[in-house]
Amino acid sequence: MTTLEPVTAPRLLVIQPDEQDPLGPLGDWLTAAGAELDLVVPPAFPENLDGYAGLVCLGGHMGAYDDLDHPWLADVRRLLAQAVTRHLPTMAICLGAQLLAAAVGGRVVPAPDGPEVGPLLVAKRDAGWNDPLFADLPFMPDVMQFHSDSIEALPPNASLLAAGTLYPNQAFRVGSCVYGFQFHIETTTDLVLDWARNNPDSAEFARPGDLTRERLDQAHADLADTWEPVADRFVRLAAGDLTPAEAPRPQLPLIQG
C-alpha cells in the first residue's frame, strides 16, 4: 500500500496595519483552505519573509506615505518589495495595495474625485481572464469600497486585473503572484457601519441607501460567494498546488534608427 505524505499547511504572514481593519471573514476563509496564519501588528514586523509561503497585508486609515506619523510603514513597504523580488504569493488589500504600489514604482495620490465608499462592482480586464485567482470570477465581481486615496499609476511589470469607473486601478498583479486589491473583501456589516460613523465626511460619498444594515448584509453575502473561492485559490497558490500566472514581459524602449 502506498503511503501518502502529509500536506504541509502553507504558513502566511498577515500584516494588520490598523486595529480598525481586522482580518475578519478573510481569516476564516484562509484557515478553512488549510493555511496557518501569523498575524503581526505595528511595529512588530519581521526582518524578512523567510519561512513564509505567502503574505497578506490589510488596510488602514493612514496613507501609504505617512511615514512621519507611522514610521513603520517603511518596514511594510520593504516586506512587500521583498515579496515581489521573491515571487512570494501576496494579497495586499486597500492600504496594502497602495503600499505595494508605492513600494515597487507605482504612484498613490489623494483620490481626485473624492472617496469611494460602499458596495460596488468592478469589471475584469483582459488579463483577469487568464489569471489563476481571477479567471473564475464573474465579469463584474462585488467589492466593498472605503478609501480616500487612489493608485494613480501601477508599478512596472504590473497587470491590471479589474477596473472601476471612478478609479481605474482596482486590482492588479505585480509579476506572477503578488496581488493588490484597492477594495475590501474582509469586512463585515458592523465594521463598515463603524467606519461610516467614524468617518462621516467619507460616508457622504456612498450612494443613497448603500450604508444601511440591510444593504450591507446582502453585500457581504455576495462578497463571501465571490471572494471565498479566491481565498481558497490563494492558499493553493501559496502551497504550490496552483500554477502562478505568467509574468508580463518587460517593455523595452524602441530604438530609433
Sequence and secondary structure as in RCSB ss.txt:
>XXXX:A:sequence
MTTLEPVTAPRLLVIQPDEQDPLGPLGDWLTAAGAELDLVVPPAFPENLDGYAGLVCLGGHMGAYDDLDHPWLAD
VRRLLAQAVTRHLPTMAICLGAQLLAAAVGGRVVPAPDGPEVGPLLVAKRDAGWNDPLFADLPFMPDVMQFHSDS
IEALPPNASLLAAGTLYPNQAFRVGSCVYGFQFHIETTTDLVLDWARNNPDSAEFARPGDLTRERLDQAHADLAD
TWEPVADRFVRLAAGDLTPAEAPRPQLPLIQG
>XXXX:A:secstr
          EEEEE   TTS  HHHHHHHHHTT EEEEE TT   SS TT SEEEE   SS TT TTT TTHHH
HHHHHHHHHHHT  EEEETHHHHHHHHHTT EEEE TT  EEEEEE EE GGGGG TTTTTS SS EEEEEESEE
EEE  TTEEEEEE SSSS  EEEETTTEEEESSBSS  HHHHHHHHHH HHHHTTS TTTTSHHHHHHHHHHHHH
HHHHHHHHHHHHHHT S               
